[in-house]
Amino acid sequence: MSHSIYQWLSFVGIIWLQSFNGTNTDFPAYSSQLKKLLSISQFQLNNLAFASDAGKLLAWFTGVASNYLPLPVVLIIGATLGLIGYGVQFLYVVQKISHLSYFHIFMLNVLAGNSICWINTVCYTRIIKNFPVDPQVAVGLATSYVGLSAKIYTDIVDVISSSSDATAKAKNYLLLNSILPLIVSFVTAPVLLKDLVCNNKQNKENIVQIGFTIMFLVTIVTGVYSVIGSLGWKNVVQSPLLYTIGLALLLIVIPLMIPVGVKIGKFLLKWWHTKKESRIFDLSMEDNHQSANSMDERNGEVVVEMKELKEMVAQDIISDDSIGSGFRVQDSVEDIGVKVMVRRVEFWLYFFVYMFGGTLGLVFMNNLGQIAESRGQSSTTTSSLVSLSSAFCFFGRLLPSLVHHFSGNKYMISATTSIATLMAPISASFYLLAFNSGIISLYISTVIIGLCIGSFTSISVSATTELFGTKNFSINHNIVVGNIPIGSFVFGTCAALLYEKKKKKSDHMNMMNICMGAECYRTTFIIWGCISLLGTILAFVLYLRTRKFYQQRQLR
């Protein structure tokens, strides 16, 4: 199998893995039903969401394992952990297991959350190794598909659930979360085994650009199709099955055509280069005579220019903006380990900005089911909100790579600048939810937050490599995302305690263990808005501290 075919087959495999790996993102779609099935409080339900994020505290172990084990083995281990985490919960809710304590369910969610880290580590590591020419675009493009996970699982559940029974749907979510990642892992493991090496760098760059262009077109079509479905188009055609088949074609079948398209592009590129070289050879033969007559004059000019250049070097006239800047900028990216990284101010700024932005947005998504329920919305509306947030999270993840690919270095935007820009809309969305209880404001805020946290997650991968290097990326980035379980616990607990407090003050619906009304989350949204505003300020400080590095990098 040729280098380019294998390279893009591995990329397609990673897309499949990412599409089914976001098993924690569909939690809001069935959390209210799970709360009733397990007869637990809002605080206990929040702890289950936290447990899934807490699995990321052990994410550093996956980075160590990837350094010593073959990536397919790491992949299967991760998928097996997910099978156990969600599978045992499924057996319990269908009463195949007689008893599980709350602690057991909590630990099963920790295990399921950790399984996601194993699969993500495999995907990130393989992309960086197989696409050294432009890893930022490759990572952003592939990992954007994890934003569609909730949408995919929701559509499948709508097809296999013959009735509108919300409890039956909750059971189906647990079943699919347990088996689908394992099936996809076994299918994709063979194409992730081999490291790729290409000596012809220029040819490789051209082929990769062709593949990225084709893949972007497919990805954009997939995203538009998903958004249309989230807005209710699949109900217009009266066939959720037909809609889901169309989505499956865009996710599974059409990406397999990418290697074929790259092969055709490679052939056309080779033909064009051959034709160009032949033309240059003919023109060079005509110019040989004229070149011989002017050679003496050119030699004299070169001698003069070299003398002037030596004088400039001696007088320190050449600055960082001239020929020496390339080497200086190259050295500005350091491959550092965890011990050095955690002693840097930039790390802690980045850590808390991530917590006050991306992580806080994820906590909002985890509570989306209860937020919609408290505003009197049905489970159908909740599923629609989850699908919509998933679709726009997908576009958010895709957007940075799309801009980088088609603009190149002409309009280079630093990762820290992008992160600071994304923080403000998140804060504004929380204030909108706090002071407007309408369903339209809920949809608008869900779209904005989904778009922003999608972009944030995609940019964070690039930010980690830019700030701390690529050599220890798998360990460094897993340390960075350790903020997720911490923020999930703090912000989620705050929301749950305020929810329970408002519920006790309510004069009705207490017997159903739910809180109704916009007041249930108003204080929470105000607090979250202030926290994300603080994150915006920290992001600006991080930008100021790294501005010089990015300015030098752009001059390279």
Secondary structure by P-SEA (a helix, b strand, c coil): ccaaaaaaaaaaaaaaaaaaccccccccccaaaaaaaacccaaaaaaaaaaaaacccaaaaaaaaaacccaaaaaaaaaaaaaaaaaaaaaaaacccccccaaaaaaaaaaaaaaaaaaaaaaaaaaaaaccccaaaaaaaaaccccaaaaaaaaaaaaacccccaaaaaaaaaaaaccaaaaaaaaacccccbbbbbcaaaaaaaaaaaaaaaaaaaaaaaaaaaaaaaaccccccccaaaaaaaaaaaccccccaaaaaaaaaaaaaaaaaaaaaaaaaaaaaaaaaaaaaaaaaaaaaaaaaaaaaaaaaaaccccccccaaaaaaaaccccccaaaaaacaaaaaaaaaaaacaaaaaaaaaaaaaaaaaacccaaaaaaaaaaaaaaaaaaaaaaaaaaaaacccccccaaaaaaaaaaaaaaaaaaaaccccaaaaaaaaaaaaaaaaaaaaaaaaaaaaaccccaaaaaaaaaacaaaaaaaaaaaaaaaaaaaaaaaccccccccccccccccaaaaaaaaaaaaaaaaaaaaaaaaaaaaaaaaaac
